[in-house]
Amino acid sequence: MTTVIVGSRASRLARAQVREWLEPMRKRYPHVTFKQRVILEGGDEDRQTASLSEVAAKTESGNAFSGKQQRALLAGDADVVVHSFKDLPTEPTPGLTVLPVPGPREDVRDVLCGHTLATLPPGARVGTGAQRRIAQLLALRPDVVTVPIRGNVPPRLGRLKGPGAVDAVLLAAAGLGRLGIGSDVSERLDVETFPPSPGQGALAIQVRTDDERVRELLAGIGDPDVDAAVRAERSMLEALHGGCSVPVGAHATVDADMLRLSGTVTSLDGKTQVRATASGPLSAPEGLGKAVASELLERGADGILATIRPSTQ
């Protein structure tokens, strides 16, 4: 009997993601015992007062939601780590490998809970802690006031009630879906006007590069279409030198053997937004990501990012 230790963050959502990944794994490998290990990340330690960018700045390597898990993997305290792909830095970690992305991918869209965009009253208070969501929301509704909220999904939804309640909360559909609380959604935001974070809704399965036992065991578990789409989105983000604190949106779709990628960079006040879209062969997702990033930079994304980076480091 083979035992595989699967690491993840401590949140309910992280545990749900592990269960989602393990369900087909246990059916596929009945002779393997999968055991979960919870690892508390820096970004999970201060959920009340620090913004996402502040947490990243104070966390070693800036990897507020993946660094400790990766170190545990390198130390042999875990054999596999299941990440939310949008939490994983684009820079590769020496000694670690991300396997082809498994499918199906969860709903990539962002959602509003409490109100729709159209029914938000003037000056409404909308809770979100992500710079991308703040910027894109202000681009569509410059009259609203954003309220920084972080932490697990249920407490964020809880901000819709009680003292100091917000009018709406902006979240990822994937998290609500994995937790089985999608009934709280008031509106699923269209990806063309509100593009998600690169890799949103996808899982990143990370292993040690030299661990031939686990790599051979898990060979062939990825979904080629999902993998190509995520690789294109992440390649675009990497070429822009972006991260989870930078308001970059991306969405890739597959049609037969072709890949279409749309990218967006938005200023923090929502007043400036640049977009680019291109298509390319499914076999070359990284090239497509770099091409869209280059177009974004030519259209002015470099100026937006230059003003943002000092405030997110």
C-alpha positions in Angstrom: 0.0 0.0 0.0 1.4 3.4 -1.0 0.7 6.5 1.1 0.7 10.0 -0.4 0.6 13.1 1.9 -1.5 15.9 0.4 -0.9 19.4 1.7 -3.2 22.4 1.5 -4.1 25.6 3.3 -6.3 25.4 6.4 -9.5 27.1 5.1 -12.7 25.4 4.4 -12.3 26.2 0.7 -8.8 24.7 0.6 -10.1 21.5 2.2 -13.0 21.4 -0.3 -10.5 21.8 -3.1 -8.5 18.8 -1.8 -11.7 16.7 -1.5 -12.6 17.7 -5.1 -9.2 16.6 -6.4 -9.0 13.4 -4.2 -12.4 12.0 -5.2 -11.3 10.9 -8.7 -7.8 10.1 -7.4 -9.1 7.6 -4.9 -11.3 5.9 -7.5 -8.4 5.8 -10.0 -5.8 4.6 -7.4 -7.7 2.3 -4.9 -4.3 0.9 -3.7 -3.1 4.3 -2.6 -3.8 5.9 0.8 -4.1 9.7 0.5 -3.7 11.6 3.7 -4.3 15.4 4.0 -2.0 17.7 5.9 -3.1 21.3 6.7 -0.5 24.0 6.5 -1.2 27.5 7.9 0.0 30.2 5.4 1.1 33.7 6.2 -1.9 35.1 4.4 -4.2 33.1 6.7 -2.8 34.4 9.9 -4.0 38.1 9.8 -7.4 38.2 8.1 -8.8 41.2 10.0 -6.5 44.2 9.6 -4.0 43.6 6.8 -4.7 44.0 3.1 -3.6 41.4 0.6 -0.8 43.5 -0.6 0.4 44.3 2.9 0.3 40.6 3.8 2.4 39.7 0.6 4.9 42.4 1.5 5.4 41.0 5.0 5.5 37.4 3.9 8.8 35.7 3.0 9.2 35.8 -0.8 5.8 37.6 -1.0 4.1 34.1 -1.3 1.4 34.8 1.2 -0.8 31.9 0.2 1.7 29.3 -1.1 5.2 29.8 0.4 4.9 27.6 3.5 3.2 24.8 1.6 6.0 24.8 -1.0 8.6 24.7 1.8 6.8 21.8 3.4 6.8 20.0 0.0 10.5 20.6 -0.5 11.2 19.3 3.0 9.3 16.1 2.4 6.6 16.9 4.8 4.1 16.6 2.0 4.2 14.7 -1.3 1.6 16.8 -3.2 0.2 20.2 -2.6 -3.2 21.3 -3.9 -3.3 25.1 -4.6 -5.8 27.5 -5.9 -3.9 28.3 -9.1 -4.4 32.1 -8.8 -2.6 32.0 -5.4 0.5 30.4 -6.9 3.3 32.9 -8.1 4.2 32.8 -11.7 7.9 32.3 -11.0 8.8 28.6 -10.8 10.1 27.3 -7.5 13.4 25.4 -7.9 12.9 21.8 -7.1 9.1 21.8 -7.6 6.9 21.0 -10.6 3.3 21.9 -11.4 1.6 19.0 -13.0 -0.8 19.5 -16.0 -4.0 21.2 -14.7 -6.8 18.8 -13.8 -10.3 19.3 -15.1 -13.0 20.2 -15.0 -12.3 23.8 -14.2 -14.8 25.5 -11.8 -16.7 28.6 -12.9 -14.1 31.3 -13.7 -16.5 34.3 -13.1 -16.6 36.7 -10.3 -20.0 37.2 -8.6 -21.9 39.8 -6.6 -23.8 38.8 -3.6 -26.4 41.1 -2.1 -27.1 43.2 -5.2 -26.5 43.1 -8.9 -24.4 45.8 -10.6 -27.6 47.5 -11.8 -29.4 47.5 -8.5 -26.5 48.7 -6.4 -27.7 52.1 -5.0 -25.5 55.2 -5.6 -22.6 55.2 -3.2 -23.2 51.6 -2.2 -20.6 49.9 0.0 -19.1 46.8 -1.7 -16.8 44.4 0.2 -13.7 43.0 -1.5 -10.0 42.9 -0.7 -8.6 42.2 -4.2 -7.0 45.1 -6.2 -8.2 43.6 -9.5 -11.8 43.4 -8.3 -11.7 46.9 -6.9 -10.3 48.4 -10.1 -12.7 46.6 -12.4 -15.7 47.4 -10.2 -14.8 51.1 -10.2 -14.4 51.0 -13.9 -18.1 50.0 -14.2 -19.5 51.7 -11.1 -17.2 54.7 -10.2 -19.8 55.8 -7.6 -19.5 52.9 -5.3 -17.3 52.7 -2.2 -15.2 49.6 -1.8 -14.7 48.2 1.7 -11.6 45.9 2.4 -12.7 42.5 3.6 -10.6 39.3 3.7 -10.7 35.8 5.1 -12.8 32.7 4.5 -15.8 32.9 2.2 -18.6 32.4 4.9 -17.4 35.3 7.1 -17.2 37.5 4.0 -20.8 36.7 3.1 -21.6 37.5 6.8 -20.6 41.1 6.2 -24.0 41.5 4.4 -25.7 41.5 7.7 -25.4 43.2 11.1 -23.6 46.3 12.3 -21.5 47.9 9.6 -23.0 45.7 6.9 -22.0 46.3 3.3 -24.5 46.4 0.4 -22.8 43.7 -1.6 -19.8 41.4 -1.5 -17.6 40.6 -4.6 -16.3 37.0 -4.7 -15.1 34.2 -7.0 -17.9 31.9 -8.2 -15.5 29.0 -7.9 -15.2 29.3 -4.1 -19.0 29.5 -3.6 -19.5 26.5 -5.9 -16.9 24.4 -4.1 -18.5 25.2 -0.8 -22.0 24.5 -2.0 -23.3 28.0 -1.3 -24.0 29.3 -4.8 -27.6 30.2 -3.8 -26.2 33.4 -2.3 -25.2 34.7 -5.7 -27.1 37.8 -7.0 -25.2 38.1 -10.3 -22.5 36.3 -12.2 -20.4 38.9 -13.8 -19.7 38.5 -17.6 -16.1 37.7 -18.3 -15.9 40.2 -21.2 -16.6 43.1 -18.9 -15.2 41.7 -15.7 -12.4 39.3 -16.6 -11.2 37.0 -13.8 -7.8 36.5 -12.3 -5.4 34.4 -14.5 -6.0 30.8 -13.4 -9.2 31.5 -11.4 -11.3 28.4 -10.9 -8.4 26.0 -11.6 -6.3 23.8 -9.3 -2.5 23.7 -9.3 -1.1 20.3 -8.3 2.5 20.7 -7.2 5.1 17.9 -6.5 8.8 17.6 -6.0 10.6 17.5 -9.3 12.8 14.6 -8.2 10.0 12.5 -6.7 9.7 10.0 -9.5 7.3 7.8 -7.4 4.6 10.5 -7.1 5.2 11.9 -10.6 4.8 8.5 -12.2 1.7 7.8 -10.1 0.0 11.0 -11.1 1.1 11.1 -14.8 -1.8 11.6 -17.2 -4.3 13.2 -14.7 -4.4 16.6 -16.4 -7.0 18.0 -18.8 -5.3 19.2 -22.0 -7.8 22.0 -22.8 -7.9 23.3 -19.2 -4.1 23.1 -18.9 -3.6 25.0 -22.1 -6.1 27.8 -21.1 -4.5 28.2 -17.7 -1.0 28.2 -19.1 -1.9 30.9 -21.6 -3.4 33.1 -18.9 -0.5 32.6 -16.5 2.1 33.2 -19.3 0.4 36.6 -20.0 0.5 37.5 -16.3 4.2 36.5 -16.1 5.1 38.5 -19.1 3.4 41.5 -17.5 5.5 40.9 -14.3 2.2 40.8 -12.4 1.0 39.0 -9.3 -2.1 38.4 -7.2 -2.0 42.1 -6.0 -2.0 43.5 -9.5 -5.3 44.3 -11.3 -4.8 42.0 -14.3 -7.7 40.0 -15.7 -7.4 37.1 -18.2 -9.7 34.6 -19.8 -8.8 31.8 -22.3 -11.2 29.6 -24.2 -10.7 26.6 -26.4 -12.3 26.0 -29.8 -11.1 22.7 -31.4 -7.4 23.1 -31.8 -7.4 26.9 -31.3 -7.0 29.0 -28.1 -8.4 32.5 -27.7 -7.1 34.7 -24.9 -8.4 38.1 -23.7 -6.4 40.2 -21.2 -7.1 43.4 -19.3 -5.1 45.8 -17.1 -7.0 48.4 -15.1 -5.8 51.3 -13.0 -6.6 51.2 -9.3 -9.1 54.0 -9.6 -10.9 52.3 -12.5 -10.4 55.3 -14.9 -8.0 53.7 -17.3 -8.3 50.2 -18.8 -6.5 48.5 -21.7 -7.6 45.4 -23.4 -6.2 42.9 -25.9 -7.4 39.7 -27.5 -5.6 37.2 -29.7 -5.9 33.6 -30.9 -3.3 30.9 -31.5 -2.7 27.2 -31.7 -3.7 25.1 -28.7 -0.2 23.6 -28.7 1.5 27.0 -28.0 -0.3 28.6 -25.0 2.7 30.4 -23.6 3.4 32.1 -26.9 -0.2 33.3 -27.0 0.1 34.6 -23.5 3.2 36.6 -24.3 1.6 38.0 -27.5 -1.4 39.3 -25.6 0.9 40.8 -22.9 3.0 42.5 -25.5 -0.2 44.0 -27.1 -1.4 45.2 -23.6 2.0 46.9 -23.0 1.9 48.6 -26.4 -1.6 50.0 -25.5 -0.4 51.5 -22.3 -0.5 48.7 -19.6 3.1 49.5 -18.8 2.2 52.9 -17.5 -0.6 51.6 -15.4 1.6 48.8 -13.9 4.4 51.3 -13.2 2.1 53.4 -10.9 0.7 50.3 -9.2 3.7 48.2 -8.4 5.2 50.6 -5.7 2.0 50.3 -3.7 1.8 46.6 -4.0 5.3 45.7 -2.9 
